[in-house]
Amino acid sequence: MRRSALRIRPARALLAVLLGLTAVFVLPVAASAHDELIGSDPAPGSSAEQSPTAITLTFSGLVSQEPGATVIEVTDAAGAALVDGSPTITDNVVSQPIAPAQAGAVTVLWKVVSSDGHPISGELTFTVTGGASPSPTPDATATASEPAASPSASASETAAAPSPTADPEPASSTAAIVPWIIVGVVAAAAGGAIVYLLLARAQGRTPGTGGGADR
């Protein structure tokens, strides 16, 4: 009985050692099996001439799409928040829209839930050297310049409008003709009177005398 007990004890001890070694090597492997960030755009520590419109994070496995599982915070050098809308998740890629950042360092804090249900988080920074892109400004300038053309067009139309003022001219010409008409009437009356007097003298009588010349 003692010999068999002695034989069993070394076997149990060997089994315990094997289990211990298995735990030592397997548990770290299992712990390291969680998903991780494998890439980003912009890349950590990189420089961008213009501020990007979105931050893209790529993970080694699928990312949970449950509401609130993904949280991304983006701040500029002054600490102003740049997040502009909710993140978009496509398989293992997370895209977060951001507002234009001024020149300086931009910090990205992220937290997601990996495919095994374990939350992981991290931080990265990149630098914007040129600040926000001024591309929207020409559009605004063009938009502002377009309405300005309408007042000039209306002004030209208003300037062209006085053409109807030429209508009063006939009135002035009529007014100028009226005195000549009066002069003509007076002249005709005077001519008629002269003709009448000449005829009366030719007949040997004076107007209003009733034929006294014959007496």
Buried (B, 14 or more C-beta within 10 A) or exposed (E): EEEEEEEEEEEEEEEEEEEEEEEEEEEEEEEEEBBEBEEBBBEEEEEBEBBBEBBBBBBBBBBBBEEEBBBBBBBBBEEEEBBEEEBBBEEBBBBBBBBBBBBEEBBBBBEBBBBEEEEBEBEBBBBBEEBBEEEEEEEEEEEEEEEEEEEEEEEEEEEEEEEEEEEEEEEEEEEEEEEEEEEEEEEEEEEEEEEEEEEBEEEEBEEEEEEEEEE
